[in-house]
Amino acid sequence: MALPPKLRGHRYTFNDSISSNTHGEPLALHTLEFYLDYVCPFSAKIFKTLNDTVIPYIRGNPSLASHVQLIVRPQIQPWHPSSTLVHEAALAVQRLTLQEGGDGNGKFWAFLRALFEDQAAYFDEAVVDESRNQTYRRLADLAQRSAGVSADEVYALLEVKRLPAEAGASAAKNAGNQVTADVKTIVKMARLTGVHVTPTVLFDGVVAGEISSGWTGEQWQKWLGEHIQ
């Protein structure tokens, strides 16, 4: 499935390793897509392996790096209400890093690493006594600490404005926040694939059911050697 330009920070390529064939044509890339929920412990496990083991291994092997790209596909699991909130925060960070120029890859992925490491702070029990905007504020602060983006700018994209007391319920617009349109995009795209369980990995558009969040680096190396050519 294609990736909209506004979400291009979700793509991880090894640009310095990509070359052309003998005719000067760009090499076709295999695609590994990772459907992840940011408050799913198993998603956190596979992302850690991806970040700490798989990406360095691919980067260190030009024959792999020149033939593959990785895409994170956000998969909101609505039975955890905070799942929507953390995904919104990631979308806000990605938007701000893209506005700074480049592909937004570095800071966005730095935030994902921090988000997965700190995910228990956004589990059901951790957010039950705080308002939605309070959770947004904590996520914005995490974005500043981990990715160097402005907490105030992140929060401005996430905050749901309160109605003035005198406005009355009839004045409510139920419009969401500044990243609601992006949330709609990722949800629609996930529905098209029929993916339910997180994490789910697709290889060249087909579910690779054999890939597990519990895979070791050695298992990943063997699989990559057999499939990326």
VEXKOLTI-495199 format. One line per 4 residues: number of its first residue (from 1); their letters; for each residue x, y, z of N, C-alpha, C, CB. Coordinates in Angstrom, 3 decimals, always signed. Glycine has a CB too. Layout:
<pts>
NUM> A> X,Y,Z,X,Y,Z,X,Y,Z,X,Y,Z  ...
</pts>
This chain:
<pts>
1> MALP> +0.845,-1.196,+0.000,+0.000,+0.000,+0.000,+0.883,+1.249,+0.000,-0.957,+0.004,+1.230  +0.450,+2.239,-0.708,+1.196,+3.488,-0.790,+1.227,+4.201,+0.549,+0.595,+4.394,-1.848  +2.184,+5.111,+0.684,+2.286,+5.933,+1.887,+2.092,+7.389,+1.483,+3.663,+5.725,+2.608  +1.055,+8.060,+2.022,+0.833,+9.461,+1.661,+2.051,+10.318,+2.005,-0.412,+10.006,+2.374
5> PKLR> +2.381,+11.300,+1.186,+3.531,+12.162,+1.482,+3.507,+12.767,+2.874,+3.603,+13.262,+0.480  +2.319,+13.075,+3.390,+2.249,+13.695,+4.712,+2.650,+12.727,+5.820,+0.847,+14.215,+4.970  +2.742,+11.437,+5.499,+3.149,+10.432,+6.483,+4.527,+9.853,+6.169,+2.120,+9.310,+6.543  +5.298,+10.541,+5.349,+6.554,+9.951,+4.868,+7.589,+9.711,+5.971,+7.153,+10.844,+3.817
9> GHRY> +7.404,+10.343,+7.120,+8.306,+10.065,+8.227,+8.193,+8.643,+8.741,+8.045,+11.019,+9.343  +7.091,+7.950,+8.408,+6.910,+6.561,+8.829,+7.739,+5.586,+7.996,+5.447,+6.185,+8.745  +8.355,+6.081,+6.924,+9.179,+5.235,+6.070,+10.650,+5.343,+6.496,+9.008,+5.632,+4.578  +11.309,+4.196,+6.608,+12.740,+4.180,+6.941,+13.486,+3.556,+5.773,+13.017,+3.389,+8.277
13> TFND> +14.299,+4.348,+5.116,+15.106,+3.847,+4.012,+16.579,+4.013,+4.339,+14.756,+4.575,+2.700  +17.380,+3.248,+3.650,+18.822,+3.280,+3.842,+19.416,+4.002,+2.637,+19.423,+1.831,+4.006  +19.104,+5.306,+2.542,+19.370,+6.073,+1.328,+20.824,+6.048,+0.897,+18.946,+7.485,+1.526  +21.736,+6.037,+1.865,+23.139,+6.061,+1.506,+23.610,+4.749,+0.918,+23.965,+6.402,+2.699
17> SISS> +22.750,+3.705,+1.003,+23.138,+2.403,+0.479,+22.410,+2.051,-0.806,+22.883,+1.341,+1.508  +21.406,+2.865,-1.182,+20.628,+2.562,-2.379,+21.388,+3.004,-3.621,+19.247,+3.243,-2.322  +21.476,+2.117,-4.566,+22.200,+2.421,-5.792,+21.348,+2.070,-6.997,+23.535,+1.668,-5.838  +21.928,+2.191,-8.167,+21.228,+1.861,-9.403,+21.814,+0.599,-9.994,+21.309,+3.019,-10.414
21> NTHG> +21.064,+0.005,-10.911,+21.592,-1.171,-11.590,+22.537,-0.745,-12.701,+20.450,-2.039,-12.153  +23.003,-1.690,-13.473,+24.009,-1.388,-14.501,+23.470,-0.489,-15.602,+24.526,-2.670,-15.112  +22.162,-0.363,-15.697,+21.554,+0.506,-16.708,+21.214,+1.877,-16.136,+20.296,-0.146,-17.277  +21.623,+2.117,-14.891,+21.350,+3.400,-14.275,+19.946,+3.549,-13.755,+21.619,+4.470,-15.232
25> EPLA> +19.186,+2.444,-13.691,+17.818,+2.492,-13.205,+17.797,+2.237,-11.697,+16.937,+1.460,-13.947  +16.926,+2.907,-10.958,+16.853,+2.667,-9.516,+16.490,+1.213,-9.220,+15.827,+3.609,-8.867  +17.107,+0.643,-8.202,+16.773,-0.711,-7.806,+15.383,-0.736,-7.167,+17.835,-1.270,-6.834  +14.605,-1.766,-7.507,+13.306,-1.945,-6.875,+13.525,-2.394,-5.438,+12.434,-2.973,-7.657
29> LHTL> +12.722,-1.863,-4.524,+12.890,-2.165,-3.113,+11.818,-3.120,-2.616,+12.867,-0.890,-2.298  +12.244,-4.093,-1.795,+11.297,-4.860,-1.002,+10.787,-3.948,+0.119,+11.957,-6.173,-0.427  +9.602,-4.248,+0.628,+9.019,-3.429,+1.689,+8.566,-4.297,+2.844,+7.846,-2.607,+1.156  +9.055,-3.972,+4.024,+8.590,-4.569,+5.272,+7.736,-3.539,+5.996,+9.788,-5.039,+6.165
33> EFYL> +6.471,-3.880,+6.236,+5.555,-2.978,+6.927,+5.236,-3.548,+8.309,+4.251,-2.768,+6.101  +5.323,-2.695,+9.320,+5.103,-3.107,+10.698,+3.870,-2.399,+11.246,+6.344,-2.803,+11.571  +2.782,-3.149,+11.423,+1.570,-2.588,+12.015,+1.721,-2.658,+13.528,+0.281,-3.351,+11.533  +1.836,-1.478,+14.161,+2.175,-1.382,+15.575,+1.182,-0.496,+16.312,+3.593,-0.843,+15.750
37> DYVC> +0.847,-0.921,+17.536,+0.091,-0.068,+18.451,+1.069,+0.391,+19.523,-1.154,-0.825,+19.079  +1.121,+1.674,+19.769,+2.161,+2.224,+20.637,+1.956,+1.915,+22.125,+2.229,+3.708,+20.448  +0.793,+1.362,+22.505,+0.625,+0.906,+23.884,+0.502,-0.615,+23.955,-0.607,+1.563,+24.513  +0.936,-1.291,+22.910,+0.942,-2.761,+22.876,+2.328,-3.262,+23.278,+0.551,-3.296,+21.454
41> PFSA> +2.457,-4.056,+24.350,+3.768,-4.558,+24.778,+4.484,-5.380,+23.712,+3.610,-5.391,+26.017  +3.729,-6.129,+22.908,+4.367,-6.939,+21.875,+4.876,-6.062,+20.726,+3.385,-7.993,+21.343  +4.160,-4.965,+20.454,+4.665,-4.001,+19.470,+5.956,-3.367,+19.969,+3.611,-2.911,+19.180  +5.996,-3.061,+21.260,+7.215,-2.494,+21.842,+8.381,-3.459,+21.704,+6.995,-2.144,+23.319
45> KIFK> +8.111,-4.731,+21.890,+9.163,-5.748,+21.819,+9.743,-5.842,+20.411,+8.616,-7.114,+22.255  +8.870,-5.890,+19.400,+9.380,-6.012,+18.030,+10.060,-4.719,+17.585,+8.238,-6.369,+17.062  +9.555,-3.564,+18.057,+10.189,-2.303,+17.677,+11.591,-2.209,+18.264,+9.339,-1.110,+18.138  +11.770,-2.668,+19.491,+13.096,-2.643,+20.108,+14.068,-3.511,+19.320,+13.023,-3.118,+21.567
49> TLND> +13.621,-4.704,+18.916,+14.478,-5.571,+18.107,+14.769,-4.920,+16.766,+13.822,-6.946,+17.900  +13.746,-4.310,+16.179,+13.910,-3.621,+14.902,+14.941,-2.508,+15.019,+12.571,-3.053,+14.420  +14.802,-1.693,+16.058,+15.660,-0.525,+16.215,+17.079,-0.888,+16.645,+15.055,+0.419,+17.220  +17.199,-1.839,+17.578,+18.504,-2.154,+18.162,+19.296,-3.180,+17.370,+18.322,-2.650,+19.557
53> TVIP> +18.587,-4.033,+16.614,+19.261,-5.156,+15.960,+19.084,-5.173,+14.446,+18.754,-6.447,+16.530  +17.818,-5.116,+13.993,+17.545,-5.309,+12.563,+18.071,-4.151,+11.730,+16.047,-5.473,+12.326  +17.752,-2.915,+12.120,+18.195,-1.757,+11.337,+19.718,-1.669,+11.275,+17.626,-0.466,+11.932  +20.438,-1.796,+12.399,+21.905,-1.781,+12.304,+22.451,-2.907,+11.429,+22.512,-1.881,+13.689
57> YIRG> +21.816,-4.079,+11.493,+22.286,-5.204,+10.675,+22.092,-4.909,+9.184,+21.540,-6.504,+11.062  +20.914,-4.392,+8.831,+20.672,-4.061,+7.423,+21.623,-2.966,+6.968,+19.208,-3.621,+7.207  +21.788,-1.937,+7.777,+22.659,-0.831,+7.404,+24.088,-1.302,+7.208,+22.611,+0.263,+8.460  +24.507,-2.294,+7.930,+25.863,-2.800,+7.807,+26.058,-3.780,+6.670,+26.262,-3.443,+9.069
61> NPSL> +24.984,-4.095,+5.948,+25.060,-5.034,+4.821,+24.491,-4.373,+3.570,+24.292,-6.353,+5.140  +25.341,-3.764,+2.748,+24.859,-3.037,+1.561,+23.975,-3.871,+0.648,+26.026,-2.529,+0.773  +24.223,-5.185,+0.571,+23.406,-6.023,-0.300,+21.958,-6.097,+0.190,+24.002,-7.427,-0.389  +21.753,-5.907,+1.477,+20.399,-5.829,+2.022,+19.876,-4.396,+1.972,+20.369,-6.354,+3.464
65> ASHV> +20.711,-3.462,+2.417,+20.283,-2.069,+2.540,+19.842,-1.467,+1.213,+21.397,-1.241,+3.120  +20.408,-1.933,+0.119,+20.068,-1.376,-1.186,+18.807,-2.002,-1.776,+21.224,-1.564,-2.141  +18.197,-2.934,-1.046,+17.041,-3.644,-1.600,+15.803,-3.618,-0.715,+17.412,-5.058,-1.864  +15.839,-2.898,+0.409,+14.696,-2.978,+1.309,+14.404,-1.618,+1.947,+14.948,-4.032,+2.395
69> QLIV> +13.128,-1.399,+2.246,+12.692,-0.239,+3.005,+11.733,-0.723,+4.093,+12.013,+0.830,+2.078  +11.617,+0.045,+5.170,+10.750,-0.294,+6.289,+9.684,+0.787,+6.444,+11.568,-0.453,+7.597  +8.477,+0.368,+6.787,+7.400,+1.326,+7.023,+6.686,+0.963,+8.323,+6.399,+1.348,+5.828  +6.527,+1.940,+9.193,+5.696,+1.773,+10.384,+4.273,+2.168,+10.019,+6.233,+2.627,+11.588
73> RPQI> +3.342,+1.252,+10.271,+1.925,+1.508,+10.027,+1.215,+1.615,+11.381,+1.287,+0.376,+9.140  +0.831,+2.806,+11.793,+0.173,+2.966,+13.092,-1.152,+2.217,+13.126,-0.053,+4.452,+13.400  -1.350,+1.436,+14.182,-2.563,+0.613,+14.318,-3.198,+0.899,+15.675,-2.235,-0.919,+14.167  -4.160,+1.795,+15.692,-4.837,+2.149,+16.938,-5.716,+0.986,+17.391,-5.685,+3.438,+16.760
77> QPWH> -5.548,+0.569,+18.657,-6.387,-0.472,+19.240,-7.358,+0.206,+20.207,-5.521,-1.572,+19.968  -8.603,+0.423,+19.786,-9.510,+1.316,+20.508,-9.993,+0.804,+21.853,-10.679,+1.594,+19.668  -9.764,-0.483,+22.178,-10.156,-0.937,+23.517,-9.246,-0.341,+24.597,-10.121,-2.473,+23.589  -8.129,+0.254,+24.186,-7.303,+1.063,+25.073,-7.500,+2.522,+24.655,-5.776,+0.635,+25.008
81> PSST> -8.341,+3.286,+25.337,-8.629,+4.659,+24.900,-7.378,+5.505,+24.688,-9.514,+5.335,+25.910  -6.336,+5.273,+25.490,-5.128,+6.074,+25.350,-4.370,+5.770,+24.069,-4.228,+5.853,+26.532  -4.694,+4.653,+23.412,-4.019,+4.323,+22.150,-4.195,+5.453,+21.142,-4.566,+2.999,+21.567  -5.412,+5.981,+21.052,-5.652,+7.100,+20.137,-4.774,+8.289,+20.504,-7.137,+7.509,+20.157
85> LVHE> -4.652,+8.572,+21.789,-3.918,+9.755,+22.223,-2.428,+9.643,+21.899,-4.111,+9.972,+23.718  -1.830,+8.488,+22.132,-0.393,+8.355,+21.857,-0.119,+8.355,+20.361,+0.159,+7.069,+22.487  -1.032,+7.795,+19.592,-0.860,+7.841,+18.134,-1.006,+9.270,+17.619,-1.886,+6.919,+17.436  -1.923,+10.017,+18.203,-2.054,+11.422,+17.822,-0.757,+12.175,+18.122,-3.242,+12.078,+18.563
89> AALA> -0.151,+11.890,+19.261,+1.101,+12.569,+19.618,+2.196,+12.252,+18.614,+1.550,+12.166,+21.027  +2.286,+10.991,+18.204,+3.303,+10.612,+17.210,+3.062,+11.325,+15.881,+3.304,+9.084,+16.995  +1.812,+11.435,+15.488,+1.489,+12.146,+14.244,+1.849,+13.626,+14.358,-0.010,+11.988,+13.903  +1.634,+14.204,+15.519,+1.990,+15.615,+15.730,+3.495,+15.814,+15.637,+1.479,+16.104,+17.096
93> VQRL> +4.261,+14.917,+16.249,+5.723,+15.009,+16.188,+6.202,+14.859,+14.757,+6.377,+13.941,+17.080  +5.632,+13.902,+14.031,+6.045,+13.721,+12.647,+5.757,+14.962,+11.819,+5.346,+12.515,+12.039  +4.589,+15.576,+12.006,+4.239,+16.772,+11.234,+5.233,+17.902,+11.503,+2.806,+17.232,+11.575  +5.564,+18.102,+12.757,+6.475,+19.192,+13.104,+7.876,+18.947,+12.563,+6.529,+19.372,+14.614
97> TLQE> +8.348,+17.705,+12.599,+9.689,+17.429,+12.085,+9.741,+17.561,+10.573,+10.140,+16.034,+12.498  +8.646,+17.229,+9.901,+8.606,+17.419,+8.450,+8.618,+18.900,+8.103,+7.362,+16.744,+7.849  +7.974,+19.708,+8.920,+7.958,+21.149,+8.670,+9.343,+21.762,+8.809,+6.994,+21.837,+9.623  +10.207,+21.091,+9.549,+11.575,+21.574,+9.714,+12.435,+21.285,+8.487,+12.204,+20.944,+10.945
101> GGDG> +11.931,+20.431,+7.580,+12.693,+20.056,+6.396,+13.154,+18.618,+6.490,+13.888,+20.978,+6.210  +13.523,+18.052,+5.349,+13.959,+16.666,+5.322,+12.768,+15.722,+5.374,+14.908,+16.383,+6.480  +13.047,+14.441,+5.711,+11.991,+13.444,+5.702,+11.369,+13.229,+7.079,+12.529,+12.144,+5.181  +11.875,+13.934,+8.089,+11.304,+13.801,+9.410,+11.654,+12.523,+10.136,+9.862,+13.905,+9.316
105> NGKF> +12.526,+11.722,+9.509,+12.812,+10.382,+10.002,+13.429,+10.376,+11.395,+13.727,+9.679,+9.048  +14.510,+11.129,+11.580,+15.292,+11.026,+12.805,+14.524,+11.342,+14.066,+16.452,+11.920,+12.720  +13.917,+12.522,+14.146,+13.214,+12.925,+15.353,+11.951,+12.098,+15.578,+12.863,+14.398,+15.282  +11.269,+11.763,+14.508,+10.062,+10.950,+14.636,+10.406,+9.586,+15.208,+9.359,+10.798,+13.276
109> WAFL> +11.425,+8.938,+14.678,+11.805,+7.622,+15.180,+12.374,+7.715,+16.591,+12.821,+6.970,+14.244  +13.030,+8.818,+16.922,+13.500,+9.014,+18.296,+12.306,+9.075,+19.252,+14.353,+10.309,+18.406  +11.242,+9.737,+18.830,+10.042,+9.801,+19.660,+9.393,+8.435,+19.792,+9.046,+10.799,+19.082  +9.348,+7.664,+18.701,+8.782,+6.319,+18.786,+9.558,+5.467,+19.781,+8.779,+5.650,+17.407
113> RALF> +10.890,+5.562,+19.747,+11.695,+4.800,+20.706,+11.327,+5.182,+22.140,+13.202,+5.038,+20.458  +11.236,+6.474,+22.394,+10.902,+6.934,+23.742,+9.487,+6.527,+24.130,+11.052,+8.452,+23.839  +8.576,+6.598,+23.176,+7.182,+6.259,+23.446,+7.048,+4.792,+23.828,+6.307,+6.572,+22.227  +7.730,+3.919,+23.107,+7.673,+2.499,+23.441,+8.353,+2.214,+24.779,+8.325,+1.669,+22.336
117> EDQA> +9.461,+2.884,+25.040,+10.153,+2.674,+26.309,+9.309,+3.142,+27.493,+11.492,+3.402,+26.304  +8.496,+4.169,+27.268,+7.710,+4.783,+28.336,+6.239,+4.401,+28.247,+7.853,+6.294,+28.289  +5.920,+3.356,+27.450,+4.519,+3.097,+27.126,+3.663,+2.787,+28.346,+4.429,+1.959,+26.158  +4.238,+2.200,+29.395,+3.434,+1.882,+30.583,+2.855,+3.132,+31.226,+4.273,+1.126,+31.602
121> AYFD> +3.475,+4.279,+30.978,+2.963,+5.541,+31.519,+1.661,+5.959,+30.854,+3.996,+6.641,+31.354  +1.262,+5.231,+29.793,+0.038,+5.560,+29.061,-0.920,+4.369,+29.009,+0.378,+6.019,+27.642  -0.651,+3.341,+29.818,-1.585,+2.229,+29.935,-2.877,+2.713,+30.602,-0.951,+1.060,+30.742  -3.920,+1.898,+30.509,-5.237,+2.281,+31.034,-5.161,+2.788,+32.472,-6.193,+1.096,+30.961
125> EAVV> -4.458,+2.034,+33.312,-4.418,+2.386,+34.722,-3.682,+3.706,+34.979,-3.761,+1.274,+35.504  -2.772,+4.045,+34.085,-1.952,+5.251,+34.277,-2.657,+6.528,+33.853,-0.665,+5.121,+33.509  -3.698,+6.412,+33.027,-4.375,+7.611,+32.518,-5.789,+7.775,+33.046,-4.413,+7.576,+31.021  -6.247,+6.813,+33.844,-7.663,+6.785,+34.211,-8.093,+8.012,+35.005,-7.959,+5.544,+35.010
129> DESR> -7.188,+8.619,+35.753,-7.562,+9.747,+36.598,-7.154,+11.106,+36.039,-6.958,+9.573,+37.944  -6.702,+11.145,+34.786,-6.332,+12.434,+34.216,-7.182,+12.738,+32.993,-4.845,+12.456,+33.850  -7.301,+14.013,+32.685,-8.087,+14.413,+31.524,-7.308,+14.117,+30.244,-8.456,+15.914,+31.603  -8.033,+14.155,+29.152,-7.409,+13.948,+27.847,-6.288,+14.955,+27.606,-8.456,+14.050,+26.734
133> NQTY> -6.556,+16.223,+27.896,-5.538,+17.248,+27.678,-4.342,+17.077,+28.609,-6.142,+18.628,+27.868  -4.552,+16.539,+29.792,-3.423,+16.273,+30.684,-2.521,+15.187,+30.110,-3.923,+15.862,+32.075  -3.113,+14.165,+29.517,-2.313,+13.133,+28.859,-1.556,+13.725,+27.683,-3.201,+11.970,+28.390  -2.216,+14.572,+26.910,-1.543,+15.244,+25.796,-0.330,+16.048,+26.293,-2.534,+16.174,+25.054
137> RRLA> -0.481,+16.723,+27.407,+0.619,+17.540,+27.921,+1.806,+16.656,+28.285,+0.165,+18.361,+29.149  +1.547,+15.510,+28.901,+2.649,+14.602,+29.231,+3.327,+14.078,+27.968,+2.140,+13.428,+30.078  +2.540,+13.776,+26.955,+3.105,+13.293,+25.689,+3.929,+14.390,+25.008,+1.979,+12.810,+24.746  +3.452,+15.616,+25.073,+4.195,+16.734,+24.484,+5.530,+16.936,+25.188,+3.368,+18.023,+24.552
141> DLAQ> +5.525,+16.793,+26.506,+6.775,+16.915,+27.259,+7.739,+15.793,+26.889,+6.497,+16.899,+28.773  +7.216,+14.585,+26.691,+8.057,+13.462,+26.269,+8.667,+13.733,+24.896,+7.239,+12.154,+26.239  +7.876,+14.334,+24.018,+8.375,+14.656,+22.679,+9.543,+15.629,+22.747,+7.255,+15.243,+21.816  +9.440,+16.612,+23.629,+10.529,+17.584,+23.746,+11.788,+16.932,+24.325,+10.095,+18.769,+24.627
145> RSAG> +11.614,+16.098,+25.336,+12.769,+15.451,+25.965,+13.452,+14.469,+25.027,+12.344,+14.732,+27.232  +12.688,+13.732,+24.251,+13.244,+12.643,+23.454,+13.631,+13.043,+22.040,+12.268,+11.530,+23.391  +12.881,+13.977,+21.457,+13.091,+14.306,+20.046,+13.474,+15.763,+19.804,+11.851,+13.991,+19.270  +13.460,+16.576,+20.854,+13.892,+17.954,+20.694,+12.904,+18.847,+19.986,+15.159,+17.984,+19.968
149> VSAD> +11.642,+18.420,+19.887,+10.627,+19.292,+19.307,+9.964,+20.077,+20.440,+9.567,+18.468,+18.491  +9.384,+21.197,+20.109,+8.777,+22.055,+21.126,+7.554,+21.393,+21.741,+8.394,+23.406,+20.525  +7.551,+21.251,+23.057,+6.394,+20.685,+23.746,+5.157,+21.541,+23.504,+6.670,+20.562,+25.253  +5.328,+22.848,+23.489,+4.178,+23.735,+23.278,+3.593,+23.562,+21.881,+4.585,+25.198,+23.496
153> EVYA> +4.458,+23.372,+20.891,+3.968,+23.188,+19.526,+3.268,+21.842,+19.360,+5.120,+23.303,+18.530  +3.810,+20.818,+19.996,+3.136,+19.513,+19.968,+1.775,+19.619,+20.634,+3.994,+18.430,+20.668  +1.743,+20.229,+21.800,+0.490,+20.341,+22.541,-0.543,+21.161,+21.770,+0.740,+20.970,+23.910  -0.088,+22.170,+21.057,-1.018,+22.997,+20.280,-1.738,+22.184,+19.207,-0.271,+24.162,+19.630
157> LLEV> -1.069,+21.164,+18.684,-1.695,+20.296,+17.682,-2.655,+19.290,+18.314,-0.624,+19.557,+16.890  -2.444,+19.010,+19.595,-3.209,+17.955,+20.260,-4.383,+18.470,+21.093,-2.298,+17.160,+21.140  -4.243,+19.651,+21.648,-5.218,+20.148,+22.613,-6.626,+20.221,+22.025,-4.800,+21.515,+23.112  -7.586,+19.777,+22.824,-8.997,+19.980,+22.502,-9.468,+21.185,+23.300,-9.865,+18.698,+22.823
161> KRLP> -9.891,+22.205,+22.596,-10.266,+23.463,+23.241,-11.558,+23.316,+24.046,-10.425,+24.567,+22.194  -11.576,+23.885,+25.219,-12.783,+23.890,+26.042,-13.735,+24.982,+25.569,-12.429,+24.091,+27.529  -15.000,+24.677,+25.650,-16.004,+25.690,+25.340,-16.116,+26.660,+26.503,-17.375,+25.040,+25.036  -16.323,+27.942,+26.241,-16.618,+28.875,+27.330,-17.864,+28.413,+28.076,-16.811,+30.316,+26.789
165> AEAG> -17.873,+28.608,+29.375,-18.978,+28.134,+30.199,-20.327,+28.631,+29.700,-18.775,+28.565,+31.629  -20.329,+29.842,+29.151,-21.607,+30.428,+28.718,-22.070,+29.919,+27.356,-21.489,+31.933,+28.671  -21.205,+29.148,+26.669,-21.548,+28.725,+25.312,-22.671,+27.697,+25.296,-20.325,+28.156,+24.621  -22.660,+26.772,+26.244,-23.695,+25.743,+26.270,-23.351,+24.574,+25.360,-25.032,+26.335,+25.866
169> ASAA> -23.938,+23.431,+25.651,-23.620,+22.199,+24.920,-23.947,+22.301,+23.436,-24.373,+21.029,+25.524  -24.945,+23.091,+23.087,-25.356,+23.194,+21.683,-24.288,+23.840,+20.809,-26.642,+23.987,+21.577  -23.314,+24.507,+21.434,-22.257,+25.161,+20.660,-21.117,+24.212,+20.318,-21.713,+26.350,+21.424  -21.119,+23.001,+20.875,-20.033,+22.046,+20.647,-19.965,+21.636,+19.176,-20.218,+20.802,+21.535
173> KNAG> -18.763,+21.526,+18.654,-18.568,+21.165,+17.249,-18.032,+19.751,+17.067,-17.627,+22.143,+16.597  -17.464,+19.157,+18.125,-16.967,+17.786,+18.074,-15.949,+17.595,+16.950,-18.127,+16.816,+17.895  -15.070,+18.580,+16.778,-14.164,+18.595,+15.623,-12.829,+17.918,+15.881,-13.917,+20.005,+15.197  -12.569,+17.496,+17.123,-11.291,+16.860,+17.404,-10.190,+17.890,+17.579,-10.927,+15.893,+16.294
177> NQVT> -8.982,+17.533,+17.091,-7.853,+18.451,+17.209,-7.167,+18.616,+15.859,-6.850,+17.949,+18.264  -5.951,+19.126,+15.861,-5.274,+19.463,+14.607,-4.714,+18.249,+13.858,-4.159,+20.423,+14.888  -4.700,+17.080,+14.498,-4.211,+15.876,+13.800,-5.331,+14.871,+13.555,-3.090,+15.210,+14.608  -6.576,+15.257,+13.810,-7.696,+14.328,+13.612,-7.769,+13.830,+12.174,-9.014,+15.000,+13.992
181> ADVK> -7.504,+14.689,+11.202,-7.550,+14.261,+9.798,-6.504,+13.189,+9.522,-7.333,+15.461,+8.859  -5.323,+13.312,+10.149,-4.285,+12.296,+9.971,-4.684,+10.980,+10.626,-2.954,+12.786,+10.548  -5.349,+11.049,+11.773,-5.850,+9.834,+12.421,-6.839,+9.125,+11.506,-6.516,+10.168,+13.776  -7.721,+9.878,+10.887,-8.686,+9.274,+9.964,-7.972,+8.558,+8.827,-9.637,+10.342,+9.401
185> TIVK> -6.873,+9.159,+8.344,-6.124,+8.538,+7.251,-5.532,+7.200,+7.670,-5.016,+9.469,+6.773  -4.862,+7.153,+8.819,-4.216,+5.900,+9.219,-5.244,+4.823,+9.552,-3.300,+6.135,+10.423  -6.387,+5.219,+10.109,-7.429,+4.238,+10.415,-8.023,+3.670,+9.133,-8.535,+4.873,+11.276  -8.302,+4.531,+8.164,-8.851,+4.053,+6.889,-7.880,+3.101,+6.202,-9.172,+5.237,+5.962
189> MARL> -6.588,+3.426,+6.230,-5.598,+2.577,+5.574,-5.488,+1.221,+6.264,-4.236,+3.267,+5.557  -5.532,+1.217,+7.596,-5.463,-0.047,+8.328,-6.679,-0.915,+8.035,-5.351,+0.212,+9.833  -7.848,-0.288,+7.923,-9.059,-1.057,+7.640,-8.997,-1.735,+6.281,-10.277,-0.158,+7.709  -8.330,-1.105,+5.335,-8.224,-1.683,+3.997,-7.429,-2.979,+3.990,-7.585,-0.691,+3.052
193> TGVH> -6.502,-3.131,+4.928,-5.675,-4.349,+4.975,-6.337,-5.462,+5.773,-4.310,-4.037,+5.577  -7.272,-5.120,+6.651,-7.887,-6.118,+7.502,-6.997,-6.567,+8.645,-8.274,-7.292,+6.689  -5.914,-5.848,+8.905,-5.023,-6.203,+10.002,-5.729,-5.961,+11.329,-3.707,-5.395,+9.926  -5.608,-6.914,+12.245,-6.233,-6.785,+13.559,-5.192,-6.876,+14.680,-7.304,-7.869,+13.745
197> VTPT> -4.388,-7.926,+14.665,-3.437,-8.171,+15.743,-2.217,-7.274,+15.594,-3.014,-9.644,+15.764  -1.721,-6.766,+16.728,-0.444,-6.051,+16.713,+0.555,-6.815,+17.565,-0.606,-4.589,+17.228  +1.800,-6.898,+17.066,+2.239,-6.411,+15.759,+1.891,-7.395,+14.648,+3.743,-6.152,+15.770  +1.674,-6.860,+13.455,+1.554,-7.662,+12.237,+2.561,-7.118,+11.232,+0.085,-7.627,+11.657
201> VLFD> +3.273,-8.022,+10.579,+4.292,-7.626,+9.605,+3.859,-8.068,+8.213,+5.677,-8.236,+9.966  +3.929,-7.138,+7.262,+3.678,-7.458,+5.857,+4.994,-7.382,+5.096,+2.620,-6.493,+5.236  +5.194,-8.338,+4.205,+6.369,-8.323,+3.331,+5.886,-8.213,+1.894,+7.253,-9.604,+3.531  +6.227,-7.120,+1.250,+5.785,-6.839,-0.120,+4.267,-6.963,-0.253,+6.476,-7.790,-1.107
205> GVVA> +3.558,-6.467,+0.769,+2.110,-6.391,+0.723,+1.370,-7.610,+1.215,+1.699,-6.124,-0.630  +2.096,-8.665,+1.603,+1.469,-9.905,+2.063,+1.858,-10.154,+3.511,+1.882,-11.109,+1.169  +0.880,-10.558,+4.343,+1.166,-10.816,+5.747,+2.215,-11.914,+5.878,-0.118,-11.205,+6.500  +3.271,-11.608,+6.616,+4.323,-12.585,+6.896,+4.055,-13.165,+8.276,+5.755,-11.936,+6.816
209> GEIS> +3.167,-14.136,+8.338,+2.684,-14.668,+9.595,+3.738,-15.368,+10.421,+1.584,-15.596,+9.339  +4.840,-15.745,+9.778,+5.894,-16.441,+10.513,+6.712,-15.508,+11.394,+6.807,-17.151,+9.551  +6.671,-14.205,+11.110,+7.487,-13.250,+11.869,+6.823,-12.975,+13.214,+7.683,-11.923,+11.074  +7.605,-13.096,+14.269,+7.088,-12.963,+15.628,+7.802,-11.835,+16.366,+7.245,-14.285,+16.396
213> SGWT> +7.092,-11.241,+17.320,+7.711,-10.218,+18.161,+8.823,-10.804,+19.016,+6.666,-9.557,+19.051  +8.817,-12.123,+19.183,+9.830,-12.773,+19.990,+11.073,-13.197,+19.224,+9.245,-13.950,+20.643  +11.120,-12.873,+17.926,+12.290,-13.271,+17.130,+13.575,-12.650,+17.668,+12.096,-12.869,+15.666  +14.631,-13.437,+17.635,+15.957,-12.939,+17.995,+16.613,-12.298,+16.779,+16.844,-14.080,+18.552
217> GEQW> +17.732,-11.658,+17.029,+18.488,-11.074,+15.926,+18.919,-12.125,+14.926,+19.700,-10.336,+16.450  +19.292,-13.295,+15.404,+19.733,-14.375,+14.522,+18.597,-14.845,+13.617,+20.270,-15.551,+15.345  +17.395,-14.930,+14.169,+16.250,-15.327,+13.349,+15.969,-14.287,+12.270,+15.005,-15.529,+14.226  +16.063,-13.020,+12.641,+15.879,-11.960,+11.652,+16.946,-12.031,+10.569,+15.906,-10.587,+12.329
221> QKWL> +18.181,-12.235,+10.935,+19.264,-12.306,+9.954,+19.022,-13.437,+8.965,+20.615,-12.498,+10.656  +18.610,-14.595,+9.466,+18.339,-15.737,+8.593,+17.199,-15.415,+7.639,+18.003,-16.989,+9.423  +16.115,-14.821,+8.164,+14.959,-14.516,+7.320,+15.316,-13.483,+6.263,+13.789,-14.015,+8.171  +16.016,-12.443,+6.649,+16.406,-11.404,+5.696,+17.289,-11.983,+4.593,+17.139,-10.261,+6.416
225> GEHI> +18.200,-12.873,+4.952,+19.076,-13.483,+3.962,+18.327,-14.314,+2.968,+20.104,-14.318,+4.627  +17.212,-14.907,+3.396,+16.434,-15.763,+2.507,+15.448,-14.982,+1.636,+15.686,-16.788,+3.319  +15.063,-13.781,+2.066,+13.980,-13.070,+1.376,+14.391,-11.769,+0.670,+12.912,-12.759,+2.357  +15.478,-11.159,+1.086,+15.871,-9.889,+0.472,+16.990,-10.152,-0.530,+16.326,-8.856,+1.553
229> Q> +16.647,-10.004,-1.806,+17.634,-10.236,-2.872,+17.467,-9.189,-3.960,+17.488,-11.664,-3.470
</pts>
